């Protein structure tokens, strides 16, 4: 017999999928690499960088590291 549609089941599967992506990218490790990029800017500039100059390298290093974690787990 066919099961009736259950919206909670679909919602739960999306949450599991998102949690899987979060685990795959290891956000703590990616955050630490982004922090290292920010600290490197602080040392090189001998002070705090402007907001765009701080955000874009942080995000770039964060996402490159996250993608390398995912690539490493896949292959």
Buried (B, 14 or more C-beta within 10 A) or exposed (E): EEEEEEEEEEEEEEEEEEEEEEEBBBBEBBBBBBEEBBEEBEEEEEEEBEEEEBEEBBEEBBEBBBEBBBEEEEE
